[in-house]
Amino acid sequence: MNTKTFILTILFFQSNFGWAQIGDQRSSDYQPLKVGDPVPNYTLVNLINYPSKTVRLEDFRGKLLILEFWDSYCTPCIEGFPKMMDLQREFASHIQIILVNQKENVNRVRQFFDKRKRLTNVNVTLPTVCGDTILGSYLFKHTSVPHVVWINKSGIVNSITLADVVNAKNIQKLLNNESYVLPQKASYSSANLDYSKPLFLNGNGRIGDSLLWQTVLSKRVPGVPQFHKISADKREGYFIAANLSIRDLFRLAYDNCGSFYYNSNLANLRQTILEVRDSAKYVPKKDGEMQWQNFYTYQLIAPRQSLQKLLETMRNDLAKYFQLDVRVEKRRMKCLVLSASDTTIIAYKSGDAVLKVTDTDVKLNKVKLTNFIETLREVSNRHDYLPFPIIDETNFKGEVGGMEFSTNVYNSQALDLALQKYKMRLTLEHRIIDVLVISEARNE
C-alpha cells in the first residue's frame, strides 16, 4: 500500500470521529490511504442489495466496516461469499460487510449473482458496490483480489488484509479493541522482485553477483500471498515457492511441469495421500481456519540447471528438513472419468479460440480438450467441489469446438448431465493411478 499522506484540497475532522469531509468526488482529490489514516466521507455509488443506490461511509460510523474488493474472475472471492454472509448474520448490527466490484457495472453484477443463485443455490445478499473506480484505484489501491479493508468504529483504517484473515475471532477482537491490528497484506508486487537473488533480505536479499548456489527454507512470510515461480535455462535457474504448506511444497516438487495447478496428474491434490500421525500439521486449513504455523517459503538458486534437476534438489531438501519419506506408487482409487461415445460432435469446425470455465458456465472452441480437463483439475486442487482425481479417457487428440453450456460446474453430477448433450460422460469409477504418498520417515 502506498504510504503517502492522505491529502485533500479541503480537509476537516469531526471532534469525535476520524471521518474527513469532502466535496465533489473526483479522482484527482484522492491518494491511497494507509493503516491509521482517517477515511473521507466518501459516497459509495451504484449499490445493489441495499435500500438506496448510494450511501456515505460516514453512515456506518459506530460499526466495524469491512470492504472486500472482488471481481467475477476471482474464485477465492466468490467462494468466500457464504462465509461473509454468515459473519454478517452472526455480528448483525455491530458490523457491516460491503462487497466492492470496481470493474463491472450493476447489470453485470446482478446477472452474475442471479446465475449463481439459480445454478449453485447461493444467494448473495451483501450490499455490493458496482463499477466504482475511485474506491479501488485511488483510496484503497491494490493489484490483486481478494483485498480487504477494515475500518474501525471511529472511521480509521485499522487493517488491510487478505480474505483469510476475515473470521469471527478477528472481528470480535476488533470490536473489543479498536487499536488491535490484524496481519497485514504485503504492499509489494511480485513482478518487481528479482527471483534469481535471495528474497526477503536487505530489500531483496542481494549479496552480490558472486552467488552460485543457495537453498533457503523459512517459516511463513506474513502478508505475502501464496505464489510460486520457476526458471530453468542456461543463464539462470531458480525456484521460489512462497507460503505453502508442507503437503503443497511436495506437490510442487513432484510436479514435472513446475505448477501443481496445471498440466499434471501426479501433483493433483486428489492424488496426494498423507500417511502421517497428525495430518493437521501438513495442510493449510483445519476446520475451515488457516493454519499459519504450517506455512513455509522455499527458494532455490542454481544457475544452469534443468527443470528436473531443480525439482530433484527441492525434493531432497524438503525430505531432509521435514524428515519425510515421499514416493510415487500406484493405487486403486475412485476417479471422475471423462469419456466420449462420439467425438465428431465436439470436433472444432470454425470460429475463434475460446476457453471459458467459470463456476456456472463452460464455453470451448478451438482449444484442446486437455485445457478443459486441466481447468477442472485446478478446481479440484483448490477446492472441495470435485473431490476425486479427474481422468481423461476420451482418446480425443484434436481441438474441441462449439461446446457451450450453463450448469453448476462444481457439481460432478450436474456437469455430467450437461456433457451428455455432446455424447460425453463424467462418471465416478475405480482406476489404478499414480499417487504421491507422503509419510513420516522411520527412525533408524
N, C-alpha and C positions, 0 to 999 in steps of 0.2 A: 504494500500500500504506500502510495506517495506520502511522504511525511511533511509536505509543505503546510504552512499555517493556513487555516481557513480564512479567506478574505472576501468581504463584500463591500460594495460601494456604500451602502447604508447598513449599519450593524447596531442592533440594540439587544440588550439582555433583560429578561424579566428578573425580578428580585428573587423569586423562589425556584425558578426552573431555568434550564440551560437553553431553552428554545430561542434561537435567533430569529428576529422578524425581518422579512424581506418584502420587496415589492414585486415587480414583474419577474416571471420565471424565464430567464434567458440563460443559455448555456455559458455565455461569457461571464456571468456572475459567479460561477462556481469553480472551486478547486477541490480535489479529493480530500475527504475527511479521514482523520486517523483516530485511533483509540484515545479517548479523553477529550475530544472536541465536542462542543455543543452542536446539536443538529438544528439547521434552519427550519423555520416553519414552512417547509416545502409542501406544496399541494400535490397529492397523488391524483393522477388522472386516469381516465379510461378503465375504471374499476368494474369488475363483474363480481357476482356473489356478494354484493354489498348493497345496502339500502339506497345509496347515492352513487353517482358516477365519479364524484371527486370527494376527497377528504383531506384535511390538513394533518400533517404529522403531529401538530400540537394537540389535536383532538384525542390523541392516545396517551397524553401525559398522565401519570399516575399508574400506568400499566407498563409491564415489560413488553417492548415491541421487538418482534423478530421478523426481519425481512429475509426471505430466501429467494435469491436470483436463480432462475432456471430457464431452460428452453426445451422445446419438444424433441430435441435430439439427444437430450441428456437422460440416459436410462436411470442412473442413480437418483437423479432428481425426481423422476416420475414415480419410481418405486418407493420413494420416501414420503409421498403424499399421504398414504394411510396413517403412517406414524405421526406426521404433523397434525392431521385432523384429530387423532387420538389425544395428543398433547393439548390441543386447543380445548377439547371437551374436558379433559382432566383438570386443567387450571382455569377454565371458564373465564370469568371477568378479570382475573389477575394478569392475564397476558393477551396479546393479540399477535397472531402469526399472519403475515401477508406474503403471498407469492408475488414475485415480480418477474415478468417476461418482457424484456426490453426490445426484443426483435420482432415479435409477432403481434398483430393487431387483434382487436376484440373478436372479430368474426372468426379468425383463425384459431384463437384460443378456445372459443366456445365450441367450435366444431371438434377440436381435439378432445376436450372434456366430454362432449356428448358421445363421441365414438368410444371412448374408454368406458363410459357408463354402460353403453349398450353391449360391448363385447367382453369386458372384463369385470363388469358389475362394481366398478369403483367410481363412486360419485364424488367428485372433488367439490367441496363446499366452501373452502377457504377463500376469503377475499383475494382477488388477483388483479394486479396492475398489468395492463397490456400496452406494449409499444411505447413505453416511457424511456427515451434515450438519455435524458439528463440524469436520472437517478442512478443508472448503472454505469454510465460513461464518464460522469463528472463527479457527483457526490461520493459514490461508492465504486470507484473504478476498479475493474477486475479483468482478468484474462481467461478465467475458467469458471465453470459452474459444476456443481452447486457452490454458491458463495453466500454465506450467512452473516448478516449484520445484526448485532444485539444492541438495542438502545434502551438504557435503563429508565426508571420511572421519572427521573429528573431531566430527561432529554439529552443525555450524554452518551456518545458512542462508547459502549462498555467493552465489546469484543468483536472481532471479525474472524470467523472460523470456517472450518469445513462442516459439512452437514452431519458428520458422525458425532459431533460434539453436542448436537441438539437432542437432549434426553431429559427425563423428568428430574433426575438428580441435579443436573446443572441448572435447570430452570429454578428449582427450589432454592439452590444456593444463591442465585442472583436475586430472587425475591426476598430472601432473608438478609442479604448483604449487597447493596448496590455497588460497592467497590470491588467485589470479587471479580477477578479477571480469568477468563477461560483460556485454554491453549489456543494460541492464535494461528491463523493461516499464514503461511510464508508469503512474503510480498515479492519474491523474485520470480523471474520467468526462467524455466528450464532451458529455453532457447539461448539464453545468454551465458550458459555455463560451458566451460571447456572440459569435456568428458575425458580427454586424454591426459588431464592433470588431476592430482588429488583433489577431491571435493571437500567442502565444508571446513577448510583450513586456510587461514590468512586470506580471506576474501575469495578464494577458490582452492587454496591449498598449494599454490605453485611453489616449488622448491628448486626451480631452475630446469634447464634443458638436459641435465646430466642423468635424470631418472630413466632407468631402463626397464625395470620390472617392479611391480608392487601390488600386493593384495591387502585390502583393508576390510575389516568387518566391525561394524559398530552397532550399538543399540539404536533404537528409533531416533530419527531427527525430527523433533517437534515442529509441526506446522508445514512440513514438506509433504506434498501429495505423493501417492504411490506412483512410481514410474520406473521404466527400465529402458536402457538404450545400449546398443552394441555396435561395434565397428571392428571389422576384421579384414585387413588388406596388407599390402607390402610396406606401407608407410607407418600406419598406426594400428594398434589393437587395444581395445578397452571394452569393459563390460561393467555397467552400473545398474544396480537394482536397489531402489530406494524404498524403505519402509514396507517390507514384505514379511509375512510370517515364515517360519521355518518350512512348513509344507510347501508354500508357494515359491520359496527360493529354490527348493529342489525340483519343483515342477519346471521352473525356468531353466535350471541347469541341465535337465534331461530332455529338453525340447530342442531337437536338432535344427530348428528354424530360428531359435533365439526369441521366440514370442509365444507364450503359452496361451494366447487368446486365438491365434490363427494358425492354419497350416499344420496342425499337429493332432494326432490321435493320442499319443502316449501321454502328453502333458495335460490332457483333458482332466479337469477336476474329478470327473466321474470315473476316471481310470487311475486314480491315485488312492492308495489304500494305506491308512495309518494302523500299524500293528504295534502300539505302544501302551504303556501303563496308564498314562493320562494324556489323552489326545487334546485336551483343552490348552496345553502348553504350546501346541504346534499350529494352531489355527488362528485366524484373525478375529473371530467373533465367538462369543459364548452367550447363549440365550438372547441373541439379538444385540448385545452390547460389545463395542470394540474392546479388544484386549490389548491395550497399547504396549504392555510389557512383553508381548510376543513378537514385536516388530523389530526387524534388523535391516541394516543397509550394508550392502556388499559392493565393493569396487575392485576390479582387476585391471591393471595396466600392463600390457605385454605386447609391445610392438612386434610386427612381422610374424604374427601368429594366425593360423587359420581359425575359422569359427569352431571347428571340432576341438582344436587344441585349447581354445579359451573355455569352452564348455567342460572339457575334461579337467582343466585346472580348477574351475569353480566347483565341480563335483567333489574333487579331492579335498579342497579347502573346507567346504561345508561339512563333509563327513568327518573330517579330522576334528574340527572345532566342536561340533554338536555330538560327536561320538555316536553316530548312527550308522546302521547298515542299510544301504539303499540299493535296490536291484530291480531289474526288469524280468518279469516272468509271465507265463500265460495262465489265464484263469477263465473259468466258465462264468459268465455274468449276464444279467439281464441287460438288453440293449434296445434302443429305439432304432429299428431297421427301416431305412428308406428304400423302397423298391418301386419298379415301374413295369407295367404289363405291355405298354405300347409307347415307346419313346418318340415315335414320329409326331405325336401330338405336341410334345414340348420342344421339338427342334426349332431352332431360330429360322425365321423366314425373312423378316425385314425390320427396319427401324433402328433407332439409336440405342446405344448401350444404356441400360438402367439396372441398378441394383439397389432396391429399397426394401428393407426389412425393419419394421417397427413392431411394437407390441400388438398392433391392430391391423397392419397392412403388409402385403407382400407384392412386389412388382419386379419381375425379372425379364430382361430382354437383352440378347446378345452378350450374355455372360455365361461363365462355366457353372454347372450345377454345384461344383465344389465350393464356389463362392457363397452360395446359399447355405450349404451344409456348414461351412466354417462360421457363418454368422449365427446359425443355430447353436453351434458348439460354444461360441462366445457367450450366448445367453445362458447356456448350461453351466459354463465355467464360473460366470459371475454371480449367478442366482440359483434359486432352488426350483425354478419352474419346470425345467426339463431334466429331472434328476437321474438320467441314465446316459451312458455313452451313446453317441449317435453314429451309426454305421451306414455307409453308402453301398448298397447292393444293386444299384440301377444298371451298372455297367455302361452308363452313358458318358461318352467322352467329348461330345460336341458342345456347341453353345445352346443354351436354353433361350426360348423366345415366346412371347405372348402370354406369360403367366402373370395373372393379376387377380388378387382376391383379398377380402377383408375377413378376419377372424381373430380369435384370441390366440396369437402366435405362441404364447407362453403355456398353452394347454395342449398337450400332445394329442388328445382325442379330438379336439376342435380342429387342430392342424391337419390331422389325418382325414377328417371329413372334408375339409376344403381341398385337399390334394387329390381326392378321388375324382374330382371333375377332370383332372388331367391324367387319369389312369395311373395314379401313383398312390402308394400307401406309406404310412409311418406307423409301424406296429411294434409292440413290445415282445421281444423274443430272446431266447438264450443264444449266446455266441461265445466261442473261445477267442479271447483277445489278449493283447499285451497290456499289462498293467504295471504301474510304478508302485513298488512296495517299500514303505519307509518303516523301519523297525529299529529298536534300540540295540546297540552293539552289545554282545555278550562279553562279560569280564573274563579275561583270561586267567 
